[in-house]
Amino acid sequence: MGLIEVFAVVISVGFGYLFFRLIKPKSDSRNIPLDYAQLFFAWSLFISTSVTMPQFLITPNEAHLFMWLSRSLPFGLIAFIAGFVYGKFK
């Protein structure tokens, strides 16, 4: 693994962490299902960004960007629903 690949992974994890911090619940809002839904969605977006974004940073083209979007949105929706259901039954 070369220096460019390591740099791309570090930048991708940084973007994933930024998305995680922006989406996760900011405070205890007493709406537990929505808090868990946001938290699950934030983790899903962090993971998908960390895994698929390095390919876009190494060779930036619309195919890699679309691959990131096509993985982040459906899995994010599933994570949001799973978090909401988990919060309802907790």
Secondary structure, DSSP 8 states (H G I E B T S, - for coil): --HHHHHHHHHHHHHHHHHHHHHS--S--S-HHHHHHHHHHHHHHHHHHHHHHHHHHHS--HHHHHHHHHHHHHHHHHHHHHHHHHHHH-
